[in-house]
Amino acid sequence: MTDITAIGEILIDLTQTGVNGAGVPLFAANPGGAPANAAVAASRLGAKTAFLGRVGRDGFGCYLRQVLEENQVDVSGLHTGHEPTTMAIVSVDSTGERSFQFVRGADCGLSPEAVDEAQITTSKILHFGSVSLTAGVSRNATIFAARTARHAGVLVSYDPNYRPALWANEVSAKEWMSIPLPLVDIIKLSDEELPLLTGTRNLEEGSRLLEEQGIALVLITLGGKGSFCRWRGETFSVLGQSVQVADTNGAGDTFFGAVLSRLCRRGEKPLERLERRELENILAFANRAAALTCSRSGAIPAMPTLKELEGAAQ
């Protein structure tokens, strides 16, 4: 059985690494895409993961497939299209915060017919994000996958990561990002994204509104302050770990991948009989993983291994 199957975009993050002597920005072609990032993060932390998606028949597509394979992510559901591999241009300011521009390509062409239902139904968790809800047939493929998982009793996890450059406006974004909510068991969003889906910045109220839609576990990341959680009607926060930030790209995906990897260790029903103390330990582990990612540049290249985290905790 696969622990986590992720579906959605895998792409090249053209991430700014600095400037040259003439002040011209320099970029590195890092592997990225939120669902792919989460699959790699979970795999590096001991989970058995798979990825369903689409890349171009080009050098970047070959490279991304290789990266997943090197990180022990099953790529049997990674398809190749005639469109170029999707790119995200990630500029980084002096504090490590990011801004995004996207050049969409092959990821938009993943169709429901290309989704491996057997892969989903033999997983403990199906994971997806909201970028694949923005355009193309990938929108239908993503919702189809979530429904397939729900009907099969597979846990569904969702990261509604809002990228303004990919939406016509906030109204459209909220509409489409909200459609999968009734299918979701676990959600992770940032404190900046909470108002978009709930209409409030209040963590208690926003998480309650999400819980009322049937979401069992609500996780809200708070940057360097750590994370907030709502579980079984109770809320609590877990402090983050202070680091010298090099790049925040991939931190949220690392956090979520770490949470999911730990939940999958609990057996075929990852949320069954989960108590607060154990959940606090899981979130503390995920906070450490995200902090270590922030201390290095890039998304996937910066993600820690289980050995690194276990050493850091000693």
TORVO-843513 format. One record per atom (N, C-alpha, C): residue in one letter; z, x, y. Coordinates in steps of 0.05 Angstrom, whole numbers, padded with zeros to 5 digits, always signed. Example, Ala and Ser with C-alpha at 12.3 -4.5 7.8 and 13.67 -1.06 7.14 Angstrom:
BEGIN
a+00156+00264-00114 a+00156+00246-00090 a+00156+00264-00066 s+00142+00257-00045 s+00143+00273-00021 s+00157+00258+00001 
***
This chain:
BEGIN
m+00000+00017-00024 m+00000+00000+00000 m+00000+00017+00025 t-00017+00010+00044 t-00017+00024+00070 t+00006+00013+00087 d+00019+00031+00101 d+00041+00023+00119 d+00030+00008+00144 i+00011+00021+00158 i+00001+00011+00183 i-00029+00013+00184 t-00042-00009+00189 t-00071-00008+00195 t-00075-00016+00224 a-00088+00002+00239 a-00093-00003+00267 a-00122-00010+00271 i-00128-00028+00289 i-00155-00036+00295 i-00160-00035+00326 g-00183-00027+00334 g-00190-00026+00362 g-00206-00002+00370 e-00200+00008+00394 e-00216+00030+00406 e-00206+00057+00398 i-00225+00075+00392 i-00220+00104+00391 i-00240+00116+00409 l-00232+00135+00425 l-00250+00145+00447 l-00243+00173+00454 i-00259+00184+00472 i-00253+00210+00483 i-00239+00207+00510 d-00216+00218+00512 d-00201+00220+00538 d-00210+00245+00552 l-00226+00242+00573 l-00233+00265+00590 l-00210+00269+00609 t-00191+00285+00601 t-00165+00287+00615 t-00165+00311+00633 q-00157+00306+00658 q-00156+00328+00678 q-00135+00348+00670 t-00142+00373+00670 t-00124+00395+00663 t-00117+00413+00686 g-00129+00408+00709 g-00124+00424+00733 g-00148+00425+00750 v-00150+00446+00767 v-00173+00450+00784 v-00180+00480+00783 n-00205+00486+00788 n-00213+00514+00789 n-00208+00526+00817 g-00217+00550+00820 g-00212+00564+00846 g-00225+00550+00870 a-00245+00534+00865 a-00258+00520+00887 a-00247+00492+00891 g-00226+00485+00876 g-00213+00459+00878 g-00227+00437+00862 v-00246+00445+00845 v-00260+00425+00828 v-00243+00418+00804 p-00239+00392+00798 p-00223+00384+00775 p-00235+00393+00749 l-00217+00402+00731 l-00225+00411+00704 l-00215+00391+00684 f-00232+00385+00664 f-00225+00364+00644 f-00227+00375+00616 a-00210+00365+00598 a-00212+00371+00570 a-00219+00345+00555 a-00236+00348+00534 a-00244+00324+00518 a-00224+00320+00496 n-00203+00305+00502 n-00182+00299+00482 n-00189+00273+00467 p-00181+00272+00441 p-00184+00246+00426 p-00163+00226+00436 g-00170+00201+00437 g-00152+00181+00447 g-00160+00153+00439 g-00149+00133+00454 g-00152+00105+00447 g-00125+00095+00436 a-00113+00075+00448 a-00086+00068+00442 a-00081+00061+00412 p-00097+00045+00399 p-00092+00040+00370 p-00095+00064+00353 a-00115+00081+00359 a-00118+00106+00344 a-00095+00125+00349 n-00086+00126+00374 n-00063+00143+00381 n-00038+00134+00364 a-00034+00108+00363 a-00010+00098+00349 a-00012+00104+00319 a-00036+00102+00308 a-00040+00108+00280 a-00034+00137+00274 v-00044+00155+00291 v-00038+00184+00288 v-00009+00190+00292 a+00003+00178+00312 a+00032+00183+00317 a+00048+00175+00293 a+00043+00152+00282 a+00057+00142+00258 a+00052+00160+00234 s+00027+00169+00231 s+00021+00186+00208 s+00035+00213+00210 r+00036+00224+00234 r+00050+00250+00238 r+00080+00247+00232 l+00090+00223+00235 l+00119+00218+00230 l+00124+00206+00203 g+00105+00208+00185 g+00110+00203+00157 g+00099+00177+00146 a+00085+00160+00162 a+00075+00135+00153 a+00046+00139+00141 k+00039+00121+00123 k+00012+00120+00112 k-00004+00101+00129 t-00025+00111+00143 t-00039+00095+00163 t-00069+00094+00158 a-00082+00074+00169 a-00111+00071+00168 a-00121+00061+00195 f-00146+00065+00201 f-00158+00057+00226 f-00184+00043+00222 l-00187+00020+00235 l-00212+00004+00235 l-00224+00005+00263 g-00248+00015+00266 g-00260+00017+00292 g-00289+00026+00290 r-00299+00037+00313 r-00327+00044+00315 r-00331+00066+00335 v-00347+00086+00327 v-00355+00108+00344 v-00385+00111+00345 g-00395+00128+00363 g-00424+00133+00365 g-00433+00154+00345 r-00459+00154+00341 r-00471+00174+00324 r-00477+00199+00341 d-00456+00212+00350 d-00459+00235+00368 d-00436+00255+00362 g-00436+00276+00376 g-00416+00297+00371 g-00388+00287+00376 f-00383+00271+00396 f-00357+00261+00401 f-00348+00243+00378 g-00366+00226+00367 g-00359+00209+00345 g-00351+00224+00321 c-00366+00245+00315 c-00359+00263+00292 c-00332+00276+00296 y-00327+00284+00320 y-00302+00297+00326 y-00278+00278+00323 l-00281+00254+00332 l-00260+00234+00330 l-00254+00228+00300 r-00274+00225+00284 r-00271+00220+00256 r-00255+00243+00243 q-00263+00267+00251 q-00250+00291+00241 q-00220+00292+00248 v-00214+00285+00273 v-00186+00285+00282 v-00170+00266+00266 l-00180+00242+00261 l-00165+00223+00244 l-00161+00233+00216 e-00182+00244+00205 e-00179+00255+00177 e-00159+00278+00176 e-00160+00296+00196 e-00141+00318+00197 e-00112+00308+00200 n-00108+00284+00211 n-00082+00273+00214 n-00075+00253+00192 q-00090+00254+00170 q-00085+00238+00146 q-00086+00208+00152 v-00104+00200+00170 v-00109+00172+00175 v-00134+00163+00159 d-00132+00142+00143 d-00154+00132+00127 d-00176+00122+00146 v-00200+00133+00143 v-00223+00126+00161 v-00244+00111+00146 s-00238+00099+00124 s-00258+00084+00109 s-00268+00059+00125 g-00252+00050+00144 g-00260+00028+00161 g-00271+00036+00188 l-00276+00062+00192 l-00287+00072+00218 l-00318+00072+00216 h-00331+00055+00231 h-00360+00052+00230 h-00374+00068+00252 t-00399+00073+00247 t-00416+00088+00266 t-00438+00070+00277 g-00441+00070+00304 g-00461+00054+00317 g-00481+00071+00332 h-00502+00058+00343 h-00522+00072+00358 h-00514+00077+00387 e-00494+00062+00397 e-00485+00066+00424 e-00469+00093+00425 p-00467+00105+00449 p-00451+00129+00451 p-00422+00123+00447 t-00407+00143+00439 t-00378+00141+00436 t-00365+00135+00464 t-00346+00116+00464 t-00333+00108+00488 t-00317+00131+00500 m-00315+00132+00527 m-00300+00152+00540 m-00281+00140+00561 a-00258+00152+00564 a-00239+00145+00586 a-00235+00170+00602 i-00239+00168+00628 i-00235+00191+00646 i-00207+00188+00657 v-00190+00207+00650 v-00162+00205+00657 v-00155+00227+00678 s-00150+00218+00702 s-00142+00237+00723 s-00111+00237+00724 v-00100+00260+00729 v-00071+00263+00729 v-00062+00274+00756 d-00041+00261+00768 d-00031+00270+00794 d-00009+00291+00790 s+00003+00299+00811 s+00023+00321+00811 s+00048+00314+00795 t+00054+00288+00791 t+00078+00279+00776 t+00071+00274+00747 g+00046+00277+00739 g+00039+00272+00711 g+00029+00243+00707 e+00029+00226+00728 e+00019+00199+00724 e-00011+00198+00724 r-00022+00178+00709 r-00050+00177+00703 r-00065+00155+00718 s-00091+00158+00722 s-00109+00137+00731 s-00133+00137+00712 f-00144+00114+00706 f-00165+00111+00686 f-00191+00100+00697 q-00213+00111+00687 q-00240+00099+00689 q-00253+00100+00662 f-00267+00079+00654 f-00278+00077+00627 f-00308+00076+00628 v-00320+00089+00608 v-00348+00087+00602 v-00350+00076+00574 r-00354+00049+00572 r-00353+00036+00546 r-00378+00041+00530 g-00374+00041+00504 g-00397+00046+00485 g-00392+00033+00459 a-00391+00049+00438 a-00391+00039+00410 a-00367+00022+00403 d-00345+00026+00416 d-00321+00011+00408 d-00325-00019+00412 c-00341-00027+00432 c-00345-00055+00437 c-00361-00070+00415 g-00374-00055+00398 g-00392-00067+00378 g-00379-00073+00351 l-00353-00069+00348 l-00340-00075+00323 l-00340-00105+00319 s-00352-00114+00297 s-00355-00143+00292 s-00335-00153+00271 p-00330-00179+00270 p-00312-00189+00249 p-00322-00183+00221 e-00349-00183+00218 e-00361-00177+00192 e-00354-00149+00182 a-00350-00131+00201 a-00344-00103+00194 a-00315-00098+00188 v-00298-00118+00193 v-00269-00115+00188 v-00262-00117+00158 d-00249-00097+00148 d-00241-00097+00119 d-00216-00114+00115 e-00220-00138+00106 e-00197-00157+00102 e-00178-00146+00081 a-00188-00134+00060 a-00171-00123+00039 a-00153-00101+00050 q-00163-00085+00068 q-00147-00064+00081 q-00124-00077+00096 i-00129-00098+00110 i-00108-00111+00126 i-00087-00124+00108 t-00096-00139+00089 t-00077-00155+00072 t-00061-00138+00053 t-00068-00112+00050 t-00052-00094+00033 t-00036-00075+00050 s-00032-00081+00076 s-00016-00065+00094 s+00010-00079+00100 k+00030-00064+00109 k+00055-00075+00117 k+00053-00086+00146 i+00037-00072+00163 i+00034-00079+00191 i+00005-00076+00199 l-00005-00096+00214 l-00030-00093+00228 l-00024-00089+00257 h-00036-00068+00269 h-00030-00061+00297 h-00055-00062+00314 f-00053-00073+00338 f-00076-00073+00356 f-00067-00073+00385 g-00086-00068+00403 g-00080-00068+00432 g-00098-00088+00446 s-00098-00087+00473 s-00113-00106+00488 s-00140-00096+00498 v-00145-00070+00496 v-00171-00060+00506 v-00194-00072+00490 s-00190-00076+00464 s-00211-00088+00448 s-00215-00118+00453 l-00199-00129+00470 l-00202-00157+00478 l-00219-00161+00503 t-00227-00139+00515 t-00240-00140+00541 t-00269-00147+00540 a-00284-00139+00520 a-00313-00143+00520 a-00325-00140+00493 g-00349-00152+00490 g-00364-00148+00465 g-00353-00163+00442 v-00365-00159+00418 v-00356-00173+00394 v-00329-00163+00384 s-00321-00140+00395 s-00295-00129+00386 s-00272-00148+00392 r-00276-00165+00413 r-00256-00185+00419 r-00252-00204+00395 n-00274-00213+00384 n-00273-00231+00361 n-00262-00217+00337 a-00269-00191+00333 a-00260-00176+00310 a-00230-00172+00311 t-00219-00167+00334 t-00191-00162+00337 t-00174-00187+00331 i-00183-00210+00342 i-00168-00235+00338 i-00171-00243+00308 f-00195-00239+00297 f-00199-00245+00269 f-00180-00229+00251 a-00177-00203+00258 a-00159-00186+00242 a-00130-00195+00244 a-00122-00203+00269 a-00095-00212+00272 a-00089-00238+00257 r-00109-00256+00257 r-00105-00281+00242 r-00105-00276+00212 t-00122-00258+00203 t-00122-00251+00175 t-00095-00240+00166 a-00084-00222+00182 a-00058-00211+00176 a-00036-00232+00176 r-00036-00249+00196 r-00016-00270+00199 r-00016-00289+00174 h-00040-00297+00166 h-00043-00315+00144 h-00035-00302+00117 a-00037-00276+00116 a-00029-00261+00091 a+00000-00253+00091 g+00015-00260+00112 g+00043-00252+00114 g+00047-00223+00121 v+00026-00210+00133 v+00028-00182+00142 v+00039-00183+00171 l+00059-00166+00177 l+00069-00164+00204 l+00047-00156+00224 v+00047-00168+00247 v+00027-00162+00268 v+00041-00150+00292 s+00033-00126+00300 s+00044-00113+00323 s+00022-00110+00345 y+00031-00113+00370 y+00012-00115+00392 y+00022-00099+00416 d+00003-00083+00427 d+00009-00068+00451 d-00010-00077+00473 p-00002-00096+00490 p-00020-00106+00511 p-00021-00087+00535 n-00034-00065+00530 n-00035-00044+00551 n-00057-00052+00572 y-00048-00057+00596 y-00065-00067+00617 y-00080-00044+00631 r-00106-00045+00631 r-00123-00026+00645 r-00140-00042+00665 p-00132-00043+00691 p-00147-00059+00710 p-00177-00054+00712 a-00185-00029+00707 a-00214-00023+00709 a-00231-00038+00688 l-00218-00048+00668 l-00233-00062+00646 l-00235-00092+00649 w-00222-00103+00669 w-00221-00132+00672 w-00233-00140+00699 a-00245-00164+00700 a-00256-00174+00726 a-00233-00179+00746 n-00211-00189+00736 n-00188-00194+00753 n-00163-00199+00736 e-00140-00202+00748 e-00115-00205+00733 e-00114-00232+00719 v-00127-00252+00730 v-00126-00278+00717 v-00140-00277+00690 s-00164-00265+00689 s-00178-00261+00664 s-00162-00244+00644 a-00150-00223+00655 a-00135-00205+00637 a-00111-00220+00625 k-00097-00235+00641 k-00074-00250+00630 k-00083-00270+00609 e-00105-00284+00614 e-00114-00304+00596 e-00120-00292+00568 w-00136-00271+00568 w-00144-00259+00543 w-00122-00243+00529 m-00105-00230+00545 m-00083-00215+00533 m-00062-00233+00522 s-00061-00258+00531 s-00041-00277+00521 s-00050-00292+00496 i-00076-00293+00491 i-00087-00309+00469 i-00074-00300+00442 p-00071-00274+00436 p-00060-00267+00409 p-00030-00271+00406 l-00016-00277+00428 l+00014-00277+00427 l+00025-00294+00404 p+00014-00318+00398 p+00025-00334+00377 p+00022-00321+00349 l+00006-00301+00347 l+00001-00287+00321 l+00019-00263+00317 v+00034-00256+00338 v+00048-00230+00339 v+00077-00232+00331 d+00085-00211+00315 d+00113-00208+00307 d+00128-00187+00323 i+00114-00166+00331 i+00126-00144+00346 i+00108-00138+00370 i+00120-00136+00393 i+00104-00129+00417 i+00118-00107+00432 k+00101-00089+00443 k+00111-00067+00460 k+00095-00068+00485 l+00108-00069+00508 l+00095-00068+00534 l+00113-00053+00553 s+00101-00043+00574 s+00116-00028+00594 s+00129-00048+00614 d+00148-00038+00629 d+00161-00055+00649 d+00141-00062+00671 e+00120-00046+00675 e+00099-00053+00694 e+00080-00075+00684 e+00077-00077+00658 e+00060-00098+00646 e+00074-00124+00642 l+00100-00124+00641 l+00115-00148+00635 l+00108-00171+00654 p+00106-00167+00681 p+00100-00190+00699 p+00074-00203+00693 l+00054-00187+00684 l+00027-00198+00679 l+00028-00220+00658 l+00044-00215+00637 l+00045-00235+00615 l+00066-00256+00618 t+00087-00250+00633 t+00109-00269+00635 t+00114-00280+00662 g+00103-00268+00683 g+00108-00277+00710 g+00134-00268+00722 t+00148-00250+00709 t+00174-00240+00720 t+00177-00211+00713 r+00192-00197+00731 r+00198-00169+00726 r+00226-00166+00712 n+00240-00188+00710 n+00267-00188+00698 n+00264-00184+00668 l+00276-00162+00658 l+00273-00156+00630 l+00285-00177+00612 e+00308-00188+00619 e+00321-00209+00603 e+00304-00234+00602 e+00294-00243+00625 e+00279-00267+00626 e+00251-00263+00613 g+00238-00241+00620 g+00211-00236+00609 g+00212-00234+00579 s+00231-00220+00568 s+00233-00217+00539 s+00240-00243+00525 r+00256-00260+00539 r+00263-00286+00528 r+00238-00304+00526 l+00221-00303+00547 l+00197-00319+00547 l+00178-00310+00524 l+00177-00284+00519 l+00160-00275+00496 l+00172-00283+00470 e+00198-00281+00467 e+00212-00290+00443 e+00207-00320+00437 e+00207-00336+00458 e+00202-00364+00455 e+00174-00371+00444 q+00156-00351+00447 q+00129-00355+00436 q+00127-00347+00407 g+00150-00340+00395 g+00151-00333+00367 g+00151-00304+00360 i+00152-00287+00381 i+00152-00258+00376 i+00181-00249+00368 a+00183-00238+00345 a+00210-00231+00334 a+00223-00208+00348 l+00207-00186+00353 l+00218-00162+00364 l+00202-00155+00389 v+00216-00155+00412 v+00204-00149+00438 v+00214-00122+00448 l+00196-00103+00453 l+00203-00077+00462 l+00190-00072+00489 i+00206-00062+00508 i+00195-00056+00535 i+00202-00027+00541 t+00182-00011+00547 t+00186+00017+00553 t+00192+00019+00583 l+00210+00038+00590 l+00220+00041+00617 l+00215+00069+00628 g+00194+00082+00618 g+00189+00109+00627 g+00211+00128+00619 g+00219+00145+00637 g+00241+00164+00631 g+00268+00152+00626 k+00271+00126+00633 k+00297+00113+00629 k+00301+00103+00601 g+00280+00104+00584 g+00283+00097+00556 g+00269+00071+00549 s+00283+00053+00535 s+00270+00028+00526 s+00290+00005+00525 f+00279-00019+00526 f+00294-00044+00526 f+00285-00060+00502 c+00303-00075+00490 c+00296-00089+00465 c+00309-00117+00465 r+00294-00136+00455 r+00304-00162+00448 r+00300-00168+00419 w+00321-00173+00405 w+00320-00178+00376 w+00340-00199+00368 r+00331-00221+00356 r+00348-00243+00347 r+00366-00253+00370 g+00354-00257+00393 g+00368-00268+00416 g+00386-00250+00431 e+00388-00225+00422 e+00406-00205+00434 e+00389-00184+00448 t+00398-00173+00470 t+00384-00152+00484 t+00401-00127+00488 f+00388-00104+00489 f+00402-00079+00494 f+00382-00058+00502 s+00391-00037+00515 s+00375-00014+00523 s+00383+00011+00509 v+00364+00029+00505 v+00370+00056+00493 v+00359+00077+00513 l+00377+00095+00521 l+00369+00115+00541 l+00348+00134+00531 g+00331+00143+00549 g+00310+00162+00543 g+00320+00190+00544 q+00303+00209+00538 q+00310+00237+00538 q+00295+00251+00561 s+00309+00267+00577 s+00298+00280+00600 s+00281+00304+00592 v+00257+00306+00602 v+00239+00329+00597 v+00224+00336+00622 q+00212+00360+00623 q+00194+00367+00644 q+00167+00355+00637 v+00157+00336+00653 v+00133+00321+00646 v+00108+00337+00653 a+00091+00339+00633 a+00065+00352+00636 a+00043+00331+00639 d+00046+00309+00623 d+00025+00289+00621 d+00037+00265+00606 t+00036+00241+00618 t+00047+00217+00605 t+00027+00203+00587 n+00003+00213+00585 n-00018+00201+00569 n-00010+00201+00539 g-00009+00178+00527 g-00003+00176+00499 g+00027+00172+00493 a+00044+00172+00513 a+00073+00169+00509 a+00080+00142+00497 g+00068+00121+00508 g+00074+00094+00498 g+00064+00090+00470 d+00041+00102+00463 d+00030+00100+00436 d+00047+00115+00417 t+00057+00138+00426 t+00076+00154+00409 t+00101+00138+00403 f+00112+00126+00425 f+00136+00110+00422 f+00132+00088+00401 f+00110+00073+00404 f+00105+00050+00386 f+00099+00060+00358 g+00083+00081+00355 g+00078+00092+00329 g+00103+00101+00315 a+00121+00113+00330 a+00147+00122+00319 a+00164+00098+00310 v+00165+00077+00326 v+00180+00053+00318 v+00168+00041+00293 l+00142+00038+00292 l+00129+00026+00268 l+00133+00043+00243 s+00132+00069+00247 s+00135+00087+00224 s+00163+00085+00212 r+00183+00082+00229 r+00211+00079+00220 r+00215+00051+00207 l+00203+00031+00218 l+00206+00004+00207 l+00194+00003+00179 c+00171+00017+00175 c+00158+00017+00149 c+00174+00030+00128 r+00192+00048+00135 r+00209+00061+00116 r+00229+00041+00103 r+00231+00018+00115 r+00251-00002+00105 r+00241-00018+00081 g+00215-00015+00074 g+00205-00029+00051 g+00181-00047+00058 e+00174-00065+00040 e+00150-00081+00044 e+00154-00102+00066 k+00179-00109+00072 k+00184-00128+00094 k+00200-00113+00116 p+00187-00100+00134 p+00200-00081+00153 p+00221-00093+00171 l+00220-00119+00176 l+00240-00131+00194 l+00263-00145+00180 e+00261-00147+00154 e+00281-00162+00139 e+00308-00148+00140 r+00329-00163+00147 r+00357-00154+00148 r+00360-00130+00167 l+00344-00129+00188 l+00346-00107+00207 l+00369-00113+00226 e+00388-00095+00228 e+00412-00099+00245 e+00410-00082+00270 r+00426-00089+00290 r+00424-00076+00316 r+00428-00046+00314 r+00448-00037+00300 r+00454-00008+00299 r+00431+00008+00288 e+00418-00002+00267 e+00394+00012+00257 e+00372+00011+00277 l+00368-00011+00291 l+00347-00013+00310 l+00352+00006+00334 e+00377+00009+00342 e+00383+00028+00363 e+00375+00056+00355 n+00381+00063+00330 n+00373+00090+00320 n+00343+00093+00320 i+00329+00072+00312 i+00299+00073+00312 i+00288+00078+00340 l+00299+00064+00359 l+00290+00067+00387 l+00297+00094+00399 a+00320+00104+00391 a+00328+00131+00401 a+00308+00152+00389 f+00301+00149+00364 f+00281+00166+00352 f+00254+00164+00366 a+00246+00139+00372 a+00220+00135+00386 a+00221+00146+00415 n+00244+00144+00428 n+00246+00155+00455 n+00243+00185+00455 r+00255+00198+00435 r+00252+00227+00432 r+00223+00235+00427 a+00210+00220+00410 a+00182+00226+00404 a+00164+00223+00429 a+00169+00202+00445 a+00153+00198+00470 a+00159+00220+00490 a+00184+00228+00492 a+00192+00249+00511 a+00178+00276+00504 l+00177+00282+00478 l+00164+00307+00470 l+00134+00306+00476 t+00122+00282+00472 t+00093+00279+00479 t+00089+00284+00509 c+00107+00273+00526 c+00104+00277+00555 c+00107+00306+00564 s+00120+00322+00548 s+00124+00350+00555 s+00099+00367+00551 r+00078+00355+00538 r+00054+00370+00532 r+00030+00354+00542 s+00007+00367+00544 s-00017+00354+00555 s-00034+00341+00533 g-00048+00320+00541 g-00065+00306+00522 g-00050+00283+00509 a-00064+00267+00493 a-00052+00245+00479 a-00046+00253+00450 i-00066+00252+00433 i-00062+00259+00405 i-00053+00288+00402 p-00065+00307+00416 p-00056+00335+00413 p-00026+00340+00420 a-00015+00322+00436 a+00013+00326+00445 a+00033+00313+00427 m+00024+00297+00408 m+00043+00281+00392 m+00058+00298+00372 p+00084+00293+00369 p+00101+00310+00352 p+00099+00303+00323 t+00107+00322+00306 t+00109+00318+00278 t+00138+00310+00271 l+00142+00300+00247 l+00169+00293+00238 l+00187+00318+00238 k+00176+00340+00230 k+00191+00365+00229 k+00201+00373+00257 e+00184+00370+00277 e+00192+00377+00304 e+00215+00359+00314 l+00213+00333+00308 l+00233+00315+00318 l+00260+00319+00303 e+00258+00324+00278 e+00283+00329+00263 e+00296+00354+00272 g+00280+00375+00280 g+00291+00399+00291 g+00304+00395+00318 a+00291+00378+00334 a+00301+00372+00361 a+00327+00357+00361 a+00331+00341+00339 a+00355+00325+00338 a+00379+00340+00328 q+00375+00364+00318 q+00397+00381+00307 q+00412+00395+00329 
***
